[in-house]
């Protein structure tokens, strides 16, 4: 994380209302009861993301998914009744562009049960949404300062690629949902 990203992260922590006190949650039952999922997708190829979304949908068959992608090069996913896709154009993410972006503003007041951040790198958009939306169950990959915004962090194997870590996270969540 460079100095500019650290500065923006610090601005977000100062200016965005803080988390409400997190009441203890029972992870397994909360995950099983969840039906509204926000999935933050890293900028990667569409075919890999579609395969990941298909796998997530098999783990949570009753789930209603919103996939949030950023970047002008993000191509459209195939149409599906199980998930909707929102593409936010943030050429240079910063505190100012996040709070003034019409796409983020329209999106910020929606309600979700679970936020899943599939990005393996530090991401200001994910960090901002964790703080601003107050989603009860926030699941993310291990990265710099991930413990400040997620209440479940997945580490995965250190030598694994990003796609392998995402698949590992999905299998990990499947173990919680499928076991009695």
N, C-alpha and C positions, 0 to 999 in steps of 0.2 A: 504494500500500500504506500503510495507516494505522499508527499507533504500536502498536496492539494486535496487528496482524498481524505487524509486525516483531519484537515481543517474543516472540510464539509461534514465529516462525521461528527466532529465536535460541535459544529453549528446546529446540526440536527438534534444532538443530545441536549443542547441548551434551549433551542427555540420550539421544538416539537414537544407537546405535552408529554410528560413522563408516563410510563406504564402505571396502570393502577396496581395496587399491591396484588401480586399474583397469589391467588389462593391456591393451595395445593390441589393438584388435579390427579385423578387416577387415570394414567395414560391409556391403559388398555380399554377401559369402558368409554373414555372420551373419544378415542379413535374409532371404536365400533359404532358409536352413536352418531358420528359426524356424517353430514350429507353434503355440505357446501365446502368445496375445496378451492383454494387459490394456489395455482402452481406457477412459480416463477421459473422461467426457462432461460438457461444461458443461450447465448448466440451460438448455435451449432446447427448442423444440417437438419433439415426438416424430416427426412426419413427416420433418422435416429430418434427424434423427438416424438414422432408419430408412434413408433414402436414402443417407446417408454410410456406414452399415454395409454396405449392399448393394454400394457401390462398393469398400469395403475388402475385402469377401469376394471380389470378382472379381479383385482384385490378388493376394490370398493365398488361393487356392482350397483349399489343404490346411489352412488355419489353423483353430484352435479359439479362439474369441473369448469373452472375458468383458467385458461392459460394466458399468462401475461408475459409478453415478449417485448424487448426494447431493441431499437436499432432500425435504421432505414433499410438494411439489407435482409431483414427478417421476412422470409417468404411465407405465404399463407399455408396453413395446414389444410389437409383435406376436410371437407365438411363432415361433421359428426353431430348426432343428437345428444351425445353424452357430454360433450364439452364445447364451450365457446372460447374464442380466441380474441384477445385484445392486444393490439400492437401499439406501443407508445414510442413515439419518435423522440429520443433524448440524445442528440448528437454528443453533448458533453455534460454528463450528469453532474449536477452540483446541487447544493441546497436551494439555490435560487431557481434553477430550471425545474426541479422536482415540485416545488410549491406553486409555481406559476404555469406548469404544463396543463393545458385543458384536458388532456387524456387522463392524467393522474388525478386532477381535481374531480372529474366526473366519476372516477373509479373509487376514490378514497372513502366514500360514504356507504359503500355496499357492505353487506354482512357476510362473513365466512366463519366456518367452524375451525378450519385447519389451513395454515399457510405452509406450503412445501417449497422451499427454496432449493432448486436443483443445481444451482451454480456452485462450482467448487472454488471460485475466486471471490474475493471481497467485492461486494456489490452495493453501491449506495442506494439504489432503488429498493432492493430487498430490505436493507437496514431501515430506510425511511418508512416503508410500509409496515414493518414490524412495530415501529414506535407509534405511528399515526393511526393505524387501523384497530389496534387492540384486539387482535385475533387471539382467542384463548389458547389454542394449541399451535405452536410455531416450531416447525421441524426444518432443520437446515444441515448443510454439510459443514464439517470443521474447517474454519478459516479464521483469519485474524479477528479477534473480538466477537466471535460467534456466541460466546456465552452471555453477552450483554443483550442479545435480542431473541435468541431461540431458547425454548424450554426443553428441547430435545436436539442434541447435536450428534450427527452420525460421522464417525471418523473414517471407517473403511480401512482398506489396506494401504499403507503408505506408498507403495510402488504401483498402485492401480491407476489406470487412466480415468478421466472424468466420466466417461460412459460406464465403465466398470463400477465406479463408486455409486453412480445413480442407480444402476441395477442392483447393487448390494443394498442400498437404502430401501428400494422397493421390496426386495426379498425380506429384509429385516422387518418392515412394516407388515408384510404378509404374515410373518410368524406371530405377531401380536394379534392380528385380526382372526386368523384361522384356528388358533389353539383355544381350547375351552377355558 
